[in-house]
């Protein structure tokens, strides 16, 4: 009987907890009318759908710091829920229908993983809040790599594509996969012959680069600036239109490789949140974006400002979803 009574108490407690999470960001905020103008949001969570140390994690923690520092939000919680290229987190956000306290930091990698992992949940089901940043990719090797330039690498890669392991911090279909696949096509390599090794985020990819376990890695340089500056990682080229500030490496185009590629990251909420919660969350992100703290974060991490919100971000997500699906279908991965 005592055990049954304990279980009943636990069930009641769980029910209370679930009702509490339904309050939403504006329900717990001291702001009014969904604007958050009268006070900071409380109870906000930002889920990172891969391991600590990667690009999503870095972006989420930078955003949380600015939100708290600027008193837009208080005690913002960032937590990691890794797995299946981000689709474990995606399933969580989709299943938290109506929860206005929960958000997820995401990007191109989650779009691709939703197809390659045959996820039943799709980003198009979520509530788009804001696209935050863009960044070019980087082709990187360890300090002990025999490849000193991008041309050294391409020569060896073309000679025997399957013999060179290419690492990326995303699942097939994510930016770290799409970049080397497009690079292969640009230099005349059959993309189906590329030996791609997937890691669950930049935090997992880093030891493989430092340990010289890969022929090269493709990822965002912003995640590895400390190791790049210390000389532990050598950047052979970056994939943007222009050189990346603070990174002494040419662009692919400068190296006579006709390819420009950029990654992006944004933030979404569960489906079915109230209009008041949606407005409050977007207003909070708009304040963050306008702050000096966020501008400093962009500079520190070499991110490009790509801020759009609401319906504009929704249209962007829909377009990205279709584009990635088309690419993966051609590669036989979707």
C-alpha positions, 0 to 999 in steps of 0.5 A: 500500500505504501508503494501504491501511495508513493506512486500516486503522489509521484503521478500527482507531482508529475501532473503539476509539473506538466501544467506548470510547463504549459504556462509559456514564456509570457505566462511566467514573464513580468511583461504584458501583452506578449511584448515583454516590454515591462520585464524580462522573460523567465523560465526560458529553455534553449535546447541544443540538439547535439553535444556540448562544444559544437556550433549549435551549443556555442550559439545557444550559450552566446544567445543565453548570455546576452539575453541574461546580461541585457535583462531580456530574460533571467536564468535562461537554461541551455541544455543538450539533447544529442542524438541522431544528428539532431533529430532526437531534439527535433522529436522533443520540440515537436512533441512539446506542443504548446510549450511556450517556455521551450525553444531549440537552437537549430540549423541546416544540419537538422534539416538534412538529418530529418531526411537521412535519419527518416525522422517522423518529425520535421522542422516545418512542424515547429514554430519559427522564431528567428534566423540568427547567423550565417557562417562559411565553412572551413576545410581544416587539417591538424598541424601534423597533416601532410597537406599544407594548401588546399591544392595539396589536398585536392591533388591527393583526394582526386588520386584516390577519393575513398582513401581520404576520410572526410570528417564533419560535425553533422549527419549526412545532409547537414552543412558539414556533409554538404560542403565536402560533397559540393567541393568534390563536385567542384574539383571533379570527384564523384560525390558518391565515392567520398568517404564521409565520417559523421560526428555528432557535433563539433565537440565530437569532431574536434578530437578527431581533427587534433588526433590526425584521424581524418584526411581533412574536416569540413565545418565552421571555423568559428567552433575552432578559433582557439585551436586555429589561433594556437596552430593546432588546426590549420585552415586550408580554405574557407567557403565564403565569398570573402576571407574570414576575419581572423583566419589566415586562409584563402577562400575556395574561389581564390584557390580557383575552386568555383564554390561558395557555401554558407551555413546558418543557425536559428531558433524555433519553438514547439508547434501550437504555442500561443500567439502571445508566447510567439510575440514575446519570444520574437520580441526578446530575440529582436532586443537581443539582436539589437544589443551591443552584447550580441554584436560583440558575440558576432565579432568574437565568433566570426559569425555573419548577421543574418537576422530574420523573424517570424513569417520570413524565417518560416518561408526560408525554412520551407525553402531550405527543407525542399532544397536539402531534400532535392540534394539528398534525393540525388545522392540517394540518401532521402 
